[in-house]
């Protein structure tokens, strides 16, 4: 059997390439960070949303001013995400959803809950915000 030069190295690097691709595509990975841009939302509207979510959830541990807002054209994961909350207080909204009240409120609740990606807290139902965004 004839050996192809370099074929052993190529096969050995395959797991590394797959892992690197997964890291780059992860929603909080380097590619995601590079693709999003800072976004200054309309403060009067978004603080009204914030107050509404605080009221329906009963949570008052958050602070609107600590949130960093971003927008992104599409998320690099291939999923059809409209928004994403990341620790500590980053909210990234897909460009075509950045003024969608339910999407924004959903992400505000993530911030007030410091995550809760699985939507297990009763506030999701109380506020009617378990809409399937991330």
C-alpha positions in Angstrom: 0.0 0.0 0.0 1.4 3.4 -1.0 1.6 6.1 1.6 0.4 9.6 0.7 2.9 12.1 2.0 1.5 14.3 4.8 -1.8 12.3 5.1 -1.0 11.3 8.7 -0.7 14.9 9.7 -3.9 15.9 7.9 -5.9 13.3 9.7 -4.3 14.2 13.1 -5.3 17.8 12.6 -8.9 17.1 11.7 -10.2 17.0 15.3 -8.4 20.3 16.0 -10.0 21.9 12.9 -13.4 20.7 14.0 -13.0 22.0 17.5 -11.7 25.3 16.3 -14.7 25.7 13.9 -17.0 25.0 16.8 -15.3 27.6 19.0 -15.4 30.2 16.2 -19.1 29.6 15.5 -20.2 29.6 19.2 -22.5 32.4 20.0 -20.2 33.8 22.6 -17.0 33.0 20.7 -14.6 35.3 18.9 -16.5 35.4 15.6 -19.7 36.4 17.4 -17.9 39.2 19.2 -16.3 40.4 15.9 -19.6 40.5 14.0 -21.7 42.4 16.5 -21.6 46.2 16.8 -22.5 48.5 19.6 -26.0 49.8 19.5 -27.5 52.8 21.3 -31.2 51.9 21.8 -33.9 54.6 22.2 -33.5 55.1 26.0 -37.1 56.3 26.7 -38.6 53.3 25.0 -36.1 50.7 26.3 -36.3 52.0 29.9 -40.1 51.7 29.6 -39.6 48.1 28.5 -37.2 47.6 31.4 -39.7 48.9 34.0 -42.5 46.8 32.5 -40.4 43.6 32.9 -39.3 44.6 36.4 -43.0 45.1 37.3 -44.3 41.8 35.9 -41.4 39.7 37.1 -41.1 41.1 40.6 -37.4 41.3 40.1 -35.6 44.5 41.0 -32.0 43.4 41.2 -31.1 44.7 37.7 -29.9 48.1 36.4 -30.6 49.3 32.9 -27.4 51.3 32.8 -25.2 48.3 33.2 -26.4 46.7 30.0 -24.3 46.9 26.9 -26.5 46.7 23.8 -25.3 45.3 20.5 -26.8 44.4 17.1 -25.8 41.8 14.6 -27.0 41.1 11.1 -27.2 37.3 11.7 -25.8 35.0 14.4 -22.9 32.8 13.2 -24.3 29.6 14.7 -26.6 28.9 11.8 -29.6 29.0 14.3 -32.4 31.4 13.6 -31.8 33.4 16.8 -33.3 36.9 17.1 -31.4 37.9 20.1 -28.9 36.7 22.7 -28.0 37.6 26.3 -24.4 37.0 27.4 -22.9 37.5 30.8 -22.2 39.8 32.4 -24.8 42.2 30.9 -24.6 42.1 27.1 -27.7 42.0 25.0 -27.3 41.4 21.2 -30.3 41.9 19.0 -30.5 40.8 15.4 -30.8 43.9 13.3 -34.3 43.0 12.1 -35.5 42.4 15.7 -33.8 45.2 17.5 -37.1 47.1 17.9 -39.3 44.1 18.5 -40.8 44.8 22.0 -41.2 41.1 22.9 -37.7 40.2 21.9 -36.2 43.2 23.8 -38.2 42.4 26.9 -37.3 38.7 26.7 -33.6 39.7 26.7 -34.1 42.2 29.6 -35.6 39.3 31.6 -32.5 37.3 30.9 -30.5 40.1 32.4 -32.7 40.4 35.4 -32.3 36.7 36.0 -28.6 36.7 35.2 -29.2 34.1 32.5 -31.8 31.3 32.9 -31.2 30.0 29.4 -33.6 27.1 30.1 -36.5 29.5 31.0 -37.3 27.7 34.2 -38.1 30.8 36.4 -41.8 31.5 36.8 -41.2 35.1 35.6 -41.2 33.9 31.9 -44.8 32.8 32.2 -45.8 35.7 34.5 -44.5 38.2 31.9 -45.6 36.3 28.8 -42.0 36.3 27.5 -41.2 32.7 26.9 -41.2 33.4 23.2 -38.4 31.1 22.1 -35.7 33.7 21.7 -32.4 33.1 23.4 
